[in-house]
Amino acid sequence: MPIQLRPPPGTPGAAWPAICVGLFVAFGGVLFGYDTGTIGGILAMPYWLKTFSTGFTDADGLPAITSSQSSQIVSILVSIIEVISAFNHLDRC
């Protein structure tokens, strides 16, 4: 079954809005997967926690970060990736 980018004959509307929404949702899934796979692993590294902890400790007394700090770090890292992508696109124009 070939991929069809046009709706069947006689169907009102266009297919491109659905394709754009699908691509947007897929990109969100890629960012979520990148966050879970890479940034989450970095946040769990003992060396990283020892270096960047602000003094917060977990129940075992080991250096840790709070959930708000974790969400801020993830937001900053994802924003940096997006800015780099935007500048890369502008550089090619």
HUWO-V819010 format. One record per pair of residues at least 12 apart in sequence whose C-alpha atoms are under 7 Angstrom apart, sorted by the first residue. I is the first residue (numbers start at 0). GAP is how many residues later the second one is. Records with the same first field share a line. If there is no record, write none. Layout:
I=GAP / GAP
This chain:
38=35
48=14 / 15
49=13
52=12
